[in-house]
Amino acid sequence: MIDAIVRFLLKYTTYKSADKLKEKVEGHLKYKTCKVFLNGKGEVIATVFWNIDEPDVAHVTDMVIHPECRRNGMLNKMWHVLAENIKIWPVKYLKYDRDYTEDGSNRGLTRKISVARFLRRMK
């Protein structure tokens, strides 16, 4: 499974090093700070990774969706799954960047919202 995740991320992100990416994925799986979405064939179609940067902040670092799955509600589903998964961490804020598009260009500033507000919006 790790190799499939690494191949997916290498294909759809700006990451270049498979070895470093494999270390990253292994760490996130170990600490349960990621979610991997599979299609009916067991292929990776989306991933979301987050770090606990500060004691009370979950920082979404990577949210990647296969191009063929982008217009069918996958992003909304990913945010809902993230909402469920961050409940295990004692965080008060969720931070995410809109820095990069697939080509690495800048999309905007870091946003930080309260987890309570985020969870209310996900209902």
DAHUWO-V73309 format. One record per helix or strand. SS is the DSSP state (a for helix, b for strand). FROM is the first residue (numbers start at 1). TO is the last residue. If there is no record, write none. Layout:
SS/FROM/TO  SS/FROM/TO
This chain:
a/2/12  a/18/31  b/34/38  b/44/54  b/57/65  a/67/69  a/74/88  b/93/96  b/100/100  b/106/106  b/111/114  a/115/121
